[in-house]
């Protein structure tokens, strides 16, 4: 289930979002959602690399 949020963007960023949405015939919501998912994927990879390079000794148990 999707929920609505409010988001404030710089005018130039919003204009760029609107440009891409128009060119791709997609909604702002679609593009923002895809961008967030892609960013989270990148963060996950960065954190995995960081953990591999500097493993922590205490990890919470998986339940």
mmCIF file of the N, C-alpha and C atoms, coordinates in Angstrom:
data_MODEL
# 
_entry.id   MODEL 
# 
loop_
_atom_site.group_PDB 
_atom_site.id 
_atom_site.type_symbol 
_atom_site.label_atom_id 
_atom_site.label_alt_id 
_atom_site.label_comp_id 
_atom_site.label_asym_id 
_atom_site.label_entity_id 
_atom_site.label_seq_id 
_atom_site.pdbx_PDB_ins_code 
_atom_site.Cartn_x 
_atom_site.Cartn_y 
_atom_site.Cartn_z 
_atom_site.occupancy 
_atom_site.B_iso_or_equiv 
_atom_site.pdbx_formal_charge 
_atom_site.auth_seq_id 
_atom_site.auth_comp_id 
_atom_site.auth_asym_id 
_atom_site.auth_atom_id 
_atom_site.pdbx_PDB_model_num 
ATOM 1   N N  . UNK A 1 1  ? 0.836  -1.175  0.000   1.00 0.00 ? 1  UNK A N  1 
ATOM 2   C CA . UNK A 1 1  ? 0.000  0.000   0.000   1.00 0.00 ? 1  UNK A CA 1 
ATOM 3   C C  . UNK A 1 1  ? 0.882  1.240   0.000   1.00 0.00 ? 1  UNK A C  1 
ATOM 4   N N  . UNK A 1 2  ? 0.577  2.151   -0.864  1.00 0.00 ? 2  UNK A N  1 
ATOM 5   C CA . UNK A 1 2  ? 1.363  3.372   -0.944  1.00 0.00 ? 2  UNK A CA 1 
ATOM 6   C C  . UNK A 1 2  ? 0.758  4.440   -0.043  1.00 0.00 ? 2  UNK A C  1 
ATOM 7   N N  . UNK A 1 3  ? 1.630  5.259   0.518   1.00 0.00 ? 3  UNK A N  1 
ATOM 8   C CA . UNK A 1 3  ? 1.202  6.371   1.362   1.00 0.00 ? 3  UNK A CA 1 
ATOM 9   C C  . UNK A 1 3  ? 1.768  7.656   0.799   1.00 0.00 ? 3  UNK A C  1 
ATOM 10  N N  . UNK A 1 4  ? 1.070  8.730   0.983   1.00 0.00 ? 4  UNK A N  1 
ATOM 11  C CA . UNK A 1 4  ? 1.490  10.038  0.492   1.00 0.00 ? 4  UNK A CA 1 
ATOM 12  C C  . UNK A 1 4  ? 2.444  10.698  1.480   1.00 0.00 ? 4  UNK A C  1 
ATOM 13  N N  . UNK A 1 5  ? 3.425  11.409  0.946   1.00 0.00 ? 5  UNK A N  1 
ATOM 14  C CA . UNK A 1 5  ? 4.328  12.228  1.759   1.00 0.00 ? 5  UNK A CA 1 
ATOM 15  C C  . UNK A 1 5  ? 4.439  13.596  1.117   1.00 0.00 ? 5  UNK A C  1 
ATOM 16  N N  . UNK A 1 6  ? 4.919  14.553  1.876   1.00 0.00 ? 6  UNK A N  1 
ATOM 17  C CA . UNK A 1 6  ? 5.205  15.881  1.341   1.00 0.00 ? 6  UNK A CA 1 
ATOM 18  C C  . UNK A 1 6  ? 6.701  15.995  1.138   1.00 0.00 ? 6  UNK A C  1 
ATOM 19  N N  . UNK A 1 7  ? 7.099  16.675  0.087   1.00 0.00 ? 7  UNK A N  1 
ATOM 20  C CA . UNK A 1 7  ? 8.505  16.781  -0.258  1.00 0.00 ? 7  UNK A CA 1 
ATOM 21  C C  . UNK A 1 7  ? 8.774  18.179  -0.790  1.00 0.00 ? 7  UNK A C  1 
ATOM 22  N N  . UNK A 1 8  ? 9.804  18.800  -0.265  1.00 0.00 ? 8  UNK A N  1 
ATOM 23  C CA . UNK A 1 8  ? 10.202 20.117  -0.757  1.00 0.00 ? 8  UNK A CA 1 
ATOM 24  C C  . UNK A 1 8  ? 11.460 19.960  -1.595  1.00 0.00 ? 8  UNK A C  1 
ATOM 25  N N  . UNK A 1 9  ? 11.427 20.518  -2.790  1.00 0.00 ? 9  UNK A N  1 
ATOM 26  C CA . UNK A 1 9  ? 12.570 20.444  -3.690  1.00 0.00 ? 9  UNK A CA 1 
ATOM 27  C C  . UNK A 1 9  ? 12.959 21.840  -4.155  1.00 0.00 ? 9  UNK A C  1 
ATOM 28  N N  . UNK A 1 10 ? 14.239 21.997  -4.416  1.00 0.00 ? 10 UNK A N  1 
ATOM 29  C CA . UNK A 1 10 ? 14.725 23.222  -5.034  1.00 0.00 ? 10 UNK A CA 1 
ATOM 30  C C  . UNK A 1 10 ? 14.015 23.403  -6.380  1.00 0.00 ? 10 UNK A C  1 
ATOM 31  N N  . UNK A 1 11 ? 13.745 24.628  -6.765  1.00 0.00 ? 11 UNK A N  1 
ATOM 32  C CA . UNK A 1 11 ? 13.020 24.898  -8.001  1.00 0.00 ? 11 UNK A CA 1 
ATOM 33  C C  . UNK A 1 11 ? 13.706 24.299  -9.227  1.00 0.00 ? 11 UNK A C  1 
ATOM 34  N N  . UNK A 1 12 ? 15.026 24.367  -9.275  1.00 0.00 ? 12 UNK A N  1 
ATOM 35  C CA . UNK A 1 12 ? 15.746 23.828  -10.428 1.00 0.00 ? 12 UNK A CA 1 
ATOM 36  C C  . UNK A 1 12 ? 15.646 22.305  -10.487 1.00 0.00 ? 12 UNK A C  1 
ATOM 37  N N  . UNK A 1 13 ? 15.710 21.664  -9.329  1.00 0.00 ? 13 UNK A N  1 
ATOM 38  C CA . UNK A 1 13 ? 15.575 20.209  -9.277  1.00 0.00 ? 13 UNK A CA 1 
ATOM 39  C C  . UNK A 1 13 ? 14.167 19.789  -9.689  1.00 0.00 ? 13 UNK A C  1 
ATOM 40  N N  . UNK A 1 14 ? 13.177 20.526  -9.240  1.00 0.00 ? 14 UNK A N  1 
ATOM 41  C CA . UNK A 1 14 ? 11.799 20.240  -9.609  1.00 0.00 ? 14 UNK A CA 1 
ATOM 42  C C  . UNK A 1 14 ? 11.591 20.425  -11.115 1.00 0.00 ? 14 UNK A C  1 
ATOM 43  N N  . UNK A 1 15 ? 12.191 21.463  -11.679 1.00 0.00 ? 15 UNK A N  1 
ATOM 44  C CA . UNK A 1 15 ? 12.080 21.694  -13.118 1.00 0.00 ? 15 UNK A CA 1 
ATOM 45  C C  . UNK A 1 15 ? 12.715 20.544  -13.896 1.00 0.00 ? 15 UNK A C  1 
ATOM 46  N N  . UNK A 1 16 ? 13.853 20.049  -13.398 1.00 0.00 ? 16 UNK A N  1 
ATOM 47  C CA . UNK A 1 16 ? 14.509 18.922  -14.045 1.00 0.00 ? 16 UNK A CA 1 
ATOM 48  C C  . UNK A 1 16 ? 13.654 17.656  -13.929 1.00 0.00 ? 16 UNK A C  1 
ATOM 49  N N  . UNK A 1 17 ? 13.063 17.453  -12.770 1.00 0.00 ? 17 UNK A N  1 
ATOM 50  C CA . UNK A 1 17 ? 12.163 16.319  -12.565 1.00 0.00 ? 17 UNK A CA 1 
ATOM 51  C C  . UNK A 1 17 ? 10.998 16.399  -13.546 1.00 0.00 ? 17 UNK A C  1 
ATOM 52  N N  . UNK A 1 18 ? 10.412 17.560  -13.670 1.00 0.00 ? 18 UNK A N  1 
ATOM 53  C CA . UNK A 1 18 ? 9.288  17.737  -14.597 1.00 0.00 ? 18 UNK A CA 1 
ATOM 54  C C  . UNK A 1 18 ? 9.710  17.504  -16.049 1.00 0.00 ? 18 UNK A C  1 
ATOM 55  N N  . UNK A 1 19 ? 10.904 17.934  -16.396 1.00 0.00 ? 19 UNK A N  1 
ATOM 56  C CA . UNK A 1 19 ? 11.409 17.734  -17.748 1.00 0.00 ? 19 UNK A CA 1 
ATOM 57  C C  . UNK A 1 19 ? 11.535 16.245  -18.065 1.00 0.00 ? 19 UNK A C  1 
ATOM 58  N N  . UNK A 1 20 ? 12.173 15.497  -17.153 1.00 0.00 ? 20 UNK A N  1 
ATOM 59  C CA . UNK A 1 20 ? 12.312 14.061  -17.361 1.00 0.00 ? 20 UNK A CA 1 
ATOM 60  C C  . UNK A 1 20 ? 10.957 13.362  -17.362 1.00 0.00 ? 20 UNK A C  1 
ATOM 61  N N  . UNK A 1 21 ? 10.078 13.762  -16.479 1.00 0.00 ? 21 UNK A N  1 
ATOM 62  C CA . UNK A 1 21 ? 8.746  13.159  -16.427 1.00 0.00 ? 21 UNK A CA 1 
ATOM 63  C C  . UNK A 1 21 ? 8.019  13.372  -17.752 1.00 0.00 ? 21 UNK A C  1 
ATOM 64  N N  . UNK A 1 22 ? 8.143  14.547  -18.298 1.00 0.00 ? 22 UNK A N  1 
ATOM 65  C CA . UNK A 1 22 ? 7.503  14.841  -19.580 1.00 0.00 ? 22 UNK A CA 1 
ATOM 66  C C  . UNK A 1 22 ? 8.124  14.034  -20.713 1.00 0.00 ? 22 UNK A C  1 
ATOM 67  N N  . UNK A 1 23 ? 9.449  14.031  -20.789 1.00 0.00 ? 23 UNK A N  1 
ATOM 68  C CA . UNK A 1 23 ? 10.138 13.305  -21.855 1.00 0.00 ? 23 UNK A CA 1 
ATOM 69  C C  . UNK A 1 23 ? 9.863  11.806  -21.801 1.00 0.00 ? 23 UNK A C  1 
ATOM 70  N N  . UNK A 1 24 ? 9.786  11.251  -20.599 1.00 0.00 ? 24 UNK A N  1 
ATOM 71  C CA . UNK A 1 24 ? 9.591  9.816   -20.425 1.00 0.00 ? 24 UNK A CA 1 
ATOM 72  C C  . UNK A 1 24 ? 8.122  9.412   -20.315 1.00 0.00 ? 24 UNK A C  1 
ATOM 73  N N  . UNK A 1 25 ? 7.247  10.425  -20.296 1.00 0.00 ? 25 UNK A N  1 
ATOM 74  C CA . UNK A 1 25 ? 5.816  10.199  -20.117 1.00 0.00 ? 25 UNK A CA 1 
ATOM 75  C C  . UNK A 1 25 ? 5.533  9.385   -18.852 1.00 0.00 ? 25 UNK A C  1 
ATOM 76  N N  . UNK A 1 26 ? 6.183  9.804   -17.787 1.00 0.00 ? 26 UNK A N  1 
ATOM 77  C CA . UNK A 1 26 ? 6.012  9.195   -16.468 1.00 0.00 ? 26 UNK A CA 1 
ATOM 78  C C  . UNK A 1 26 ? 5.630  10.288  -15.479 1.00 0.00 ? 26 UNK A C  1 
ATOM 79  N N  . UNK A 1 27 ? 5.142  9.881   -14.325 1.00 0.00 ? 27 UNK A N  1 
ATOM 80  C CA . UNK A 1 27 ? 4.763  10.853  -13.299 1.00 0.00 ? 27 UNK A CA 1 
ATOM 81  C C  . UNK A 1 27 ? 5.978  11.224  -12.443 1.00 0.00 ? 27 UNK A C  1 
ATOM 82  N N  . UNK A 1 28 ? 5.859  12.335  -11.766 1.00 0.00 ? 28 UNK A N  1 
ATOM 83  C CA . UNK A 1 28 ? 6.884  12.716  -10.783 1.00 0.00 ? 28 UNK A CA 1 
ATOM 84  C C  . UNK A 1 28 ? 7.044  11.595  -9.759  1.00 0.00 ? 28 UNK A C  1 
ATOM 85  N N  . UNK A 1 29 ? 5.933  11.070  -9.286  1.00 0.00 ? 29 UNK A N  1 
ATOM 86  C CA . UNK A 1 29 ? 5.956  10.023  -8.268  1.00 0.00 ? 29 UNK A CA 1 
ATOM 87  C C  . UNK A 1 29 ? 6.748  8.818   -8.745  1.00 0.00 ? 29 UNK A C  1 
ATOM 88  N N  . UNK A 1 30 ? 6.505  8.390   -9.973  1.00 0.00 ? 30 UNK A N  1 
ATOM 89  C CA . UNK A 1 30 ? 7.218  7.240   -10.517 1.00 0.00 ? 30 UNK A CA 1 
ATOM 90  C C  . UNK A 1 30 ? 8.721  7.489   -10.508 1.00 0.00 ? 30 UNK A C  1 
ATOM 91  N N  . UNK A 1 31 ? 9.145  8.649   -10.999 1.00 0.00 ? 31 UNK A N  1 
ATOM 92  C CA . UNK A 1 31 ? 10.572 8.944   -11.084 1.00 0.00 ? 31 UNK A CA 1 
ATOM 93  C C  . UNK A 1 31 ? 11.211 9.091   -9.707  1.00 0.00 ? 31 UNK A C  1 
ATOM 94  N N  . UNK A 1 32 ? 10.536 9.741   -8.793  1.00 0.00 ? 32 UNK A N  1 
ATOM 95  C CA . UNK A 1 32 ? 11.085 9.907   -7.446  1.00 0.00 ? 32 UNK A CA 1 
ATOM 96  C C  . UNK A 1 32 ? 11.192 8.549   -6.760  1.00 0.00 ? 32 UNK A C  1 
ATOM 97  N N  . UNK A 1 33 ? 10.189 7.716   -6.911  1.00 0.00 ? 33 UNK A N  1 
ATOM 98  C CA . UNK A 1 33 ? 10.228 6.378   -6.307  1.00 0.00 ? 33 UNK A CA 1 
ATOM 99  C C  . UNK A 1 33 ? 11.390 5.564   -6.867  1.00 0.00 ? 33 UNK A C  1 
ATOM 100 N N  . UNK A 1 34 ? 11.570 5.584   -8.181  1.00 0.00 ? 34 UNK A N  1 
ATOM 101 C CA . UNK A 1 34 ? 12.677 4.844   -8.803  1.00 0.00 ? 34 UNK A CA 1 
ATOM 102 C C  . UNK A 1 34 ? 14.029 5.396   -8.350  1.00 0.00 ? 34 UNK A C  1 
ATOM 103 N N  . UNK A 1 35 ? 14.128 6.717   -8.216  1.00 0.00 ? 35 UNK A N  1 
ATOM 104 C CA . UNK A 1 35 ? 15.380 7.334   -7.773  1.00 0.00 ? 35 UNK A CA 1 
ATOM 105 C C  . UNK A 1 35 ? 15.707 6.931   -6.334  1.00 0.00 ? 35 UNK A C  1 
ATOM 106 N N  . UNK A 1 36 ? 14.714 6.892   -5.478  1.00 0.00 ? 36 UNK A N  1 
ATOM 107 C CA . UNK A 1 36 ? 14.939 6.508   -4.086  1.00 0.00 ? 36 UNK A CA 1 
ATOM 108 C C  . UNK A 1 36 ? 15.369 5.046   -4.008  1.00 0.00 ? 36 UNK A C  1 
ATOM 109 N N  . UNK A 1 37 ? 14.709 4.177   -4.746  1.00 0.00 ? 37 UNK A N  1 
ATOM 110 C CA . UNK A 1 37 ? 15.079 2.758   -4.753  1.00 0.00 ? 37 UNK A CA 1 
ATOM 111 C C  . UNK A 1 37 ? 16.514 2.591   -5.241  1.00 0.00 ? 37 UNK A C  1 
ATOM 112 N N  . UNK A 1 38 ? 16.862 3.286   -6.320  1.00 0.00 ? 38 UNK A N  1 
ATOM 113 C CA . UNK A 1 38 ? 18.233 3.193   -6.853  1.00 0.00 ? 38 UNK A CA 1 
ATOM 114 C C  . UNK A 1 38 ? 19.245 3.712   -5.835  1.00 0.00 ? 38 UNK A C  1 
ATOM 115 N N  . UNK A 1 39 ? 18.917 4.789   -5.140  1.00 0.00 ? 39 UNK A N  1 
ATOM 116 C CA . UNK A 1 39 ? 19.824 5.347   -4.135  1.00 0.00 ? 39 UNK A CA 1 
ATOM 117 C C  . UNK A 1 39 ? 19.986 4.384   -2.957  1.00 0.00 ? 39 UNK A C  1 
ATOM 118 N N  . UNK A 1 40 ? 18.897 3.772   -2.524  1.00 0.00 ? 40 UNK A N  1 
ATOM 119 C CA . UNK A 1 40 ? 18.983 2.804   -1.436  1.00 0.00 ? 40 UNK A CA 1 
ATOM 120 C C  . UNK A 1 40 ? 19.823 1.600   -1.843  1.00 0.00 ? 40 UNK A C  1 
ATOM 121 N N  . UNK A 1 41 ? 19.689 1.150   -3.085  1.00 0.00 ? 41 UNK A N  1 
ATOM 122 C CA . UNK A 1 41 ? 20.530 0.053   -3.576  1.00 0.00 ? 41 UNK A CA 1 
ATOM 123 C C  . UNK A 1 41 ? 22.009 0.439   -3.513  1.00 0.00 ? 41 UNK A C  1 
ATOM 124 N N  . UNK A 1 42 ? 22.309 1.674   -3.901  1.00 0.00 ? 42 UNK A N  1 
ATOM 125 C CA . UNK A 1 42 ? 23.689 2.152   -3.860  1.00 0.00 ? 42 UNK A CA 1 
ATOM 126 C C  . UNK A 1 42 ? 24.182 2.246   -2.413  1.00 0.00 ? 42 UNK A C  1 
ATOM 127 N N  . UNK A 1 43 ? 23.351 2.753   -1.531  1.00 0.00 ? 43 UNK A N  1 
ATOM 128 C CA . UNK A 1 43 ? 23.727 2.834   -0.119  1.00 0.00 ? 43 UNK A CA 1 
ATOM 129 C C  . UNK A 1 43 ? 23.991 1.453   0.463   1.00 0.00 ? 43 UNK A C  1 
ATOM 130 N N  . UNK A 1 44 ? 23.147 0.493   0.110   1.00 0.00 ? 44 UNK A N  1 
ATOM 131 C CA . UNK A 1 44 ? 23.323 -0.872  0.608   1.00 0.00 ? 44 UNK A CA 1 
ATOM 132 C C  . UNK A 1 44 ? 24.662 -1.445  0.153   1.00 0.00 ? 44 UNK A C  1 
ATOM 133 N N  . UNK A 1 45 ? 25.012 -1.210  -1.103  1.00 0.00 ? 45 UNK A N  1 
ATOM 134 C CA . UNK A 1 45 ? 26.295 -1.692  -1.626  1.00 0.00 ? 45 UNK A CA 1 
ATOM 135 C C  . UNK A 1 45 ? 27.460 -0.988  -0.929  1.00 0.00 ? 45 UNK A C  1 
ATOM 136 N N  . UNK A 1 46 ? 27.328 0.312   -0.701  1.00 0.00 ? 46 UNK A N  1 
ATOM 137 C CA . UNK A 1 46 ? 28.387 1.066   -0.020  1.00 0.00 ? 46 UNK A CA 1 
ATOM 138 C C  . UNK A 1 46 ? 28.567 0.573   1.411   1.00 0.00 ? 46 UNK A C  1 
ATOM 139 N N  . UNK A 1 47 ? 27.462 0.315   2.094   1.00 0.00 ? 47 UNK A N  1 
ATOM 140 C CA . UNK A 1 47 ? 27.539 -0.171  3.474   1.00 0.00 ? 47 UNK A CA 1 
ATOM 141 C C  . UNK A 1 47 ? 28.127 -1.577  3.537   1.00 0.00 ? 47 UNK A C  1 
ATOM 142 N N  . UNK A 1 48 ? 27.787 -2.419  2.565   1.00 0.00 ? 48 UNK A N  1 
ATOM 143 C CA . UNK A 1 48 ? 28.349 -3.771  2.526   1.00 0.00 ? 48 UNK A CA 1 
ATOM 144 C C  . UNK A 1 48 ? 29.855 -3.711  2.311   1.00 0.00 ? 48 UNK A C  1 
ATOM 145 N N  . UNK A 1 49 ? 30.293 -2.828  1.432   1.00 0.00 ? 49 UNK A N  1 
ATOM 146 C CA . UNK A 1 49 ? 31.724 -2.662  1.189   1.00 0.00 ? 49 UNK A CA 1 
ATOM 147 C C  . UNK A 1 49 ? 32.420 -2.135  2.438   1.00 0.00 ? 49 UNK A C  1 
ATOM 148 N N  . UNK A 1 50 ? 31.805 -1.161  3.084   1.00 0.00 ? 50 UNK A N  1 
ATOM 149 C CA . UNK A 1 50 ? 32.370 -0.602  4.314   1.00 0.00 ? 50 UNK A CA 1 
ATOM 150 C C  . UNK A 1 50 ? 32.473 -1.683  5.388   1.00 0.00 ? 50 UNK A C  1 
ATOM 151 N N  . UNK A 1 51 ? 31.447 -2.497  5.505   1.00 0.00 ? 51 UNK A N  1 
ATOM 152 C CA . UNK A 1 51 ? 31.449 -3.572  6.505   1.00 0.00 ? 51 UNK A CA 1 
ATOM 153 C C  . UNK A 1 51 ? 32.526 -4.603  6.177   1.00 0.00 ? 51 UNK A C  1 
ATOM 154 N N  . UNK A 1 52 ? 32.713 -4.902  4.888   1.00 0.00 ? 52 UNK A N  1 
ATOM 155 C CA . UNK A 1 52 ? 33.735 -5.864  4.486   1.00 0.00 ? 52 UNK A CA 1 
ATOM 156 C C  . UNK A 1 52 ? 35.137 -5.332  4.787   1.00 0.00 ? 52 UNK A C  1 
ATOM 157 N N  . UNK A 1 53 ? 35.321 -4.040  4.640   1.00 0.00 ? 53 UNK A N  1 
ATOM 158 C CA . UNK A 1 53 ? 36.624 -3.433  4.883   1.00 0.00 ? 53 UNK A CA 1 
ATOM 159 C C  . UNK A 1 53 ? 36.891 -3.213  6.362   1.00 0.00 ? 53 UNK A C  1 
ATOM 160 N N  . UNK A 1 54 ? 35.840 -2.960  7.120   1.00 0.00 ? 54 UNK A N  1 
ATOM 161 C CA . UNK A 1 54 ? 35.970 -2.672  8.552   1.00 0.00 ? 54 UNK A CA 1 
ATOM 162 C C  . UNK A 1 54 ? 34.887 -3.426  9.319   1.00 0.00 ? 54 UNK A C  1 
ATOM 163 N N  . UNK A 1 55 ? 35.028 -4.730  9.446   1.00 0.00 ? 55 UNK A N  1 
ATOM 164 C CA . UNK A 1 55 ? 33.973 -5.502  10.124  1.00 0.00 ? 55 UNK A CA 1 
ATOM 165 C C  . UNK A 1 55 ? 33.837 -5.103  11.593  1.00 0.00 ? 55 UNK A C  1 
ATOM 166 N N  . UNK A 1 56 ? 32.615 -5.096  12.032  1.00 0.00 ? 56 UNK A N  1 
ATOM 167 C CA . UNK A 1 56 ? 32.352 -4.798  13.455  1.00 0.00 ? 56 UNK A CA 1 
ATOM 168 C C  . UNK A 1 56 ? 32.340 -6.114  14.211  1.00 0.00 ? 56 UNK A C  1 
ATOM 169 N N  . UNK A 1 57 ? 32.707 -6.041  15.478  1.00 0.00 ? 57 UNK A N  1 
ATOM 170 C CA . UNK A 1 57 ? 32.762 -7.263  16.289  1.00 0.00 ? 57 UNK A CA 1 
ATOM 171 C C  . UNK A 1 57 ? 31.426 -7.594  16.910  1.00 0.00 ? 57 UNK A C  1 
ATOM 172 N N  . UNK A 1 58 ? 30.594 -6.591  17.131  1.00 0.00 ? 58 UNK A N  1 
ATOM 173 C CA . UNK A 1 58 ? 29.297 -6.869  17.759  1.00 0.00 ? 58 UNK A CA 1 
ATOM 174 C C  . UNK A 1 58 ? 28.187 -6.544  16.785  1.00 0.00 ? 58 UNK A C  1 
ATOM 175 N N  . UNK A 1 59 ? 27.474 -7.590  16.373  1.00 0.00 ? 59 UNK A N  1 
ATOM 176 C CA . UNK A 1 59 ? 26.330 -7.430  15.494  1.00 0.00 ? 59 UNK A CA 1 
ATOM 177 C C  . UNK A 1 59 ? 25.097 -7.902  16.237  1.00 0.00 ? 59 UNK A C  1 
ATOM 178 N N  . UNK A 1 60 ? 23.998 -7.207  16.056  1.00 0.00 ? 60 UNK A N  1 
ATOM 179 C CA . UNK A 1 60 ? 22.772 -7.674  16.706  1.00 0.00 ? 60 UNK A CA 1 
ATOM 180 C C  . UNK A 1 60 ? 22.330 -8.984  16.083  1.00 0.00 ? 60 UNK A C  1 
ATOM 181 N N  . UNK A 1 61 ? 21.738 -9.872  16.871  1.00 0.00 ? 61 UNK A N  1 
ATOM 182 C CA . UNK A 1 61 ? 21.294 -11.157 16.327  1.00 0.00 ? 61 UNK A CA 1 
ATOM 183 C C  . UNK A 1 61 ? 20.153 -10.969 15.340  1.00 0.00 ? 61 UNK A C  1 
ATOM 184 N N  . UNK A 1 62 ? 20.145 -11.821 14.323  1.00 0.00 ? 62 UNK A N  1 
ATOM 185 C CA . UNK A 1 62 ? 19.042 -11.804 13.357  1.00 0.00 ? 62 UNK A CA 1 
ATOM 186 C C  . UNK A 1 62 ? 17.896 -12.622 13.932  1.00 0.00 ? 62 UNK A C  1 
ATOM 187 N N  . UNK A 1 63 ? 16.729 -12.058 13.913  1.00 0.00 ? 63 UNK A N  1 
ATOM 188 C CA . UNK A 1 63 ? 15.539 -12.794 14.414  1.00 0.00 ? 63 UNK A CA 1 
ATOM 189 C C  . UNK A 1 63 ? 14.455 -12.778 13.388  1.00 0.00 ? 63 UNK A C  1 
# 
